[in-house]
Amino acid sequence: MALFKKRTAGKPGEWYYCLEHRKVEEGPECPAKNRFGPYTSREEASHAMETARERNLEWENDPKWHDAPKPDAAEE
């Protein structure tokens, strides 16, 4: 007996962006490794790649994400 049931159909109102097929889908049609979401609307899911690009730029420019070694630590 499985501990967790595999969900084969999405909940109404859950939207995903499939990275493999490059399309918006209602409910998880593709495996989780191939999708972004869930989103609350079709419109929001359709902008998933733009949202990811914007977030990546924010993270790349966030000094808290750069773990460059301190000069003193490199000498030890």
N, C-alpha and C positions, 0 to 999 in steps of 0.2 A: 504494500500500500504506500503510495506516494505521500510525503509530508505536505507538499505544496502542489496545488492543482495548477497546471499550465493554463494561463488565460489565453484563449484563442480568439476572443472577440473583445474589442475595446468598449469602453463605456461610451454612451452617447455624449457627444460634446468634447471628447478627447481627440486632439489632432496631433499628428506627427509629421515630420519631414523625413522621408526615406533618402538616405545618402546614396544608396546603390541605384535606385530608379530615378532619383532627383525629382520626386513628386510629393505632394501633400496627400496624406491618407487619414481617414477617420478611423480611429482605433488602430491598434498595432497589427498591421498586416505583415510586416517584415520583422526579422529578428532584432532584438534590442541593440545589438552591436552595429546595426546598419541605420539607426534612426536617432533623431533628436526629438525630444518631447517628453511628456505631453504638453501641449499648448492649449489655451482656452478657446482659441478661435482658428478657423481656417486661415484667416488673414495673418495672424501672428505666426502660424506654422510656415506660411509661404515666405516669410522673411527670416527664416531660421539661419540661413547662411550669412546674411547681412548682420544679424545679431551676433553670431559667432565671431565674425571678422572684427566687429566693434569691440567685443569683450576681449578678444586676443590682443588688440592694440592697447586697450586699457591695461591689461596685465603686463604686457611687454614694457610699458612705460611706468609701471608702478614700482617704486624703489623697494617696497617690502618684498617683492618677488625676486629680486636679484641678490643671491646669496654669495656674492664675490667674497673670497677670503680677505680678511683684514691683513694689512702688511705685516703686523707682528706675528700673526698665526702662521704665515707662510714661511717665516724664518725658523720656526721651531722644529 
